[in-house]
């Protein structure tokens, strides 16, 4: 992973984490769950790329699948929040 990619991943994961923490403090659990699922999506996506670079193809595929699952769950949670 290149240096700027690592910085981007750090900013995205930290931003999602802080957003989740903010909504937990505000006691808005729906938004906190959305932020956490987005955080898990980013974390697993960047972890899969790191595993792939290290030659761990099996683990990379697993993390990629987990990233996709959390992306779908994020969309579902967003749909639930919007429809209310």
Secondary structure, DSSP 8 states (H G I E B T S, - for coil): --HHHHHHHHHHHHHHHHHHHHHHHTT-HHHHHHHHHHHHHHHHHHHHHHHHHTT-HHHHHHHHHHHHHHHHHHHHHHHHHHH-
